[in-house]
Amino acid sequence: MSNENEPILNEPILTGRDKIFMAIDAADPERLESVLKEDAGLASAKSDEGLSVLLFTLYIRRPELTEILLRYDPEMSIFELAGLGHIGQLSSLLAVQNNLLDSLSHDGFSALHLSCFFGNLETASFLLEQGADANIRAGNSSEITPLHSASAGKHDEILAQLIKGGADVNIQQSGGYTALMSSANLGAEDNITALLKAGADVNIESDDSFRASHFAMNGGFTKLSEYLKSLESKK
């Protein structure tokens, strides 16, 4: 018989980094706080792929976890600053490292992508003023641009700023999808109006032969679909 006090063989040993990612994955504030009290430096931890714990909390939309991490003064790159909308620190960083403006994160997104996706209007506007590429493609299989990011989040003011900053309203991401298609699927009428005014083409088809009118119908927006369909007939 084995001694119950003997260590269990092959039991995985969790590192501090393992523990903090597990706490965030479980969306457990108390557990996260406990891990950070043991080692405050883990607020700056990153996965093997380069995902910071701070960005992880932003991606899973758990602001209470983000706030806990921020109390432990984590190191922040241009990507965390853009995602959080911390324009002051972002401005200071770019003043000395402007080459970071269009750099891509571990998962292929620029600071402008992240600002647009998380709805940070002031930050997105600032980055565009600094010369950020409004048509930069993600360095991953999605090939999305900031315009796609803004349309996915239904951020109409940011979308307007991107158009003003030179965004191509007909640019297609992987799969042939345009921002108009995304906006149609979401029923985002303000975005659709802005895109059409800027020259968005209702006749463009995705790789699977769907137009914006089809996306509106699939999203349950019948009247919008009919409207977009009527514009097709005029071209």
N, C-alpha and C positions, 0 to 999 in steps of 0.2 A: 504493500500500500504506500501511496505517496504521502509525503508530509504536506499538510495544507499550508505550511509556512514557507515551503520551497517556492522559488520564483517560477512563474510560468514560462516555459521555453518558447522562444520565437514570438513573444508578445511584442508588438511594434512599439518602439519608443518614439513618442511624439515630441517634436521640437517646438520651440516657442512659436515659430512661424506656422507650423501645422495648427497649433492651438488657436491662433488668432484668426486664421482663415476659416477654421471650423466654427468658431463663435459667430463670425459674420455670416457664414453660410446658413447657420441655424437661426439667424436674426435674433440673437439673444444678448440684449444690452448688458445684463448683469454678468454674464459669462465674459463678454468682451472687456468690461471694466476690470474684472478680476485678472484677466490675462495681462492687461496693460499695467496694473498695479505691481505685478511681478516683474515686468520689464517694459518700461515706457518706450524704449527704443523700437519696440515692435509696431508702433504706430506708423513707422516708415518702412515696414516690411513689404517685400515684393515676392511674387511667385517665381518659379523657374522661368516662366515665359515673360516675366517683366510686368505683370499686373500688380499695381500697388493696392494695398488694402483700402486706401482712401477711394481710389477709383472704383474698386469693387463695390463699396457701399453706395456709390453714386449709380452704378449700373443696375443694382438691384432695388434702387429707389427706397432706401432706408435712411432717411435724414437723421433719425435719432442715433444711428450708429456713426454716421459721419460726424455729428457733433461731439460724440465721445472721443473719437480719434483726434479731432482738432484741439481738444483740451490738452492733448499730450504733445503738441507742437511737432507734428510730423514734417519731414522733409517733403517739399513739393516741387515738382518739375513744372514746365509750361503746361503740361496736360492736366494735372490736378488743378492748377490755378485757373485754367480755362473752363474746366468742368464745374468748378465752384463759383466762377464769376468773380474772382478776386482780382479786379482790374488794376489796383494799385501795385500789388506785388508783380503782376504780369508786366506792367509797364516798366518797372524797375529792372526786371530780368531782361527784357528785350532791349533796354537801353545799353546793356553791356554785351548781350548775346543775340543780336538781331538775326543771326544765321538760324536760330531756332524757329523763326516765324512759320515756315512751311515744313518743318520737320514732322516726322510721323511717329506715333507711339508704337508700343510693342504689338498692338493689334491693328496697326495701320491707319490710325486717324490723326489728323492734324488738330492743332488747337482750335482752328475755326470750325472744324467738324464738331468737336466736343461742345464748344460754346453754342452752336446752333442746335445740337441735339438736346442739350439740357436747358435750352430756352434763355440763355444769358444775353439779352439784347445789347446791353452796354458793352460787354466784352466783345461780342461779335462785331459791333460797329467799330470799336477801337482797333481790332485786328485788321479789319478791312482798311481803315485809315492808315495803318502801318504798312499796307501793301500786301497783305495776305492774299493768296491766290483763291479767288472765289470759285474757280473751276477745278480745284485740286481733287484728284481721285484718291479714294482710300487705297492703301497699299495692301489690300486683301481681296478675296474673291468677290466681294460685293461691288467694288469699284464705284461706290457712291460718292457724290460730291456734297459739299455743305448744303446745297439747295435741297437735295434729297433728305438730308438730316433735318432741316427746318420744316419741310413739308410733312415728314413722318410725325413730328411733334406738334403739328398744327400751329406753328409759331409764325403768325402772319406778319408781324412787324419785322422779324428777323428776315423772313423771306423777301420782304420789300427792300430791306437794306442790301441783301445779296444781289437782287436784280439791279439796284442802283449801282452796286459795286462791280457790275459786269458779268454776273452769272449768266451762263447760257441756259435759257429756260427749256431748251429742247434736248439737252444732254441726257444720254441714256446710261443707266447703270447696268451692271450685269443682269442679263435676262431681258434687256431692252426696255426697262421701266423708266418712265420720266416722272418728274415731280408732279406733273398734271395728273398722271395716273394715280399716284399715291394720294394726292389731295382729293381726287374724285372718289376713291374708295373710302375715304374718311368723311366725305361730305363737307369738306372744308371750303365753304363757298367764298370766303374772303380771299383765301389763297388762290382759288381757281380764277376769280376775277382779276387778281393781280397778274397771274401767269398769262392769262389770255390777253390782257392789255399789253403785256410785254412781248407778245408774239408766240405764245405756246401753240403748238400745232396739234389739233384734235385728231388729225389723221394718222399720226405716228402709231405704229403697232409694236407691241412687245414681241419677243421671240416666239411666244405662243399665240401670236396673231390677235391680241386683244388691244382695243383702243380705250381711251379714257372713258368713253360712254359705257363700255362694258364693265369697267372697274366701278363706276358709280352704281350700276345696276347690281353688281355682286355685293356692294356694300349696303344695298337696301335703299338707295336714293333714286327712286324711280323718276321723279320729275327732273332731277339733275341730269340723269342719264338721257332723258328725252331732249333736254336742252342741248347737251353736248352733241347728241346725235344730229340735232337740227343744224348745228354749225358745220358738221361734216358735209352735209348736203349742199352747203353754200360754196364749197371749195372745189 
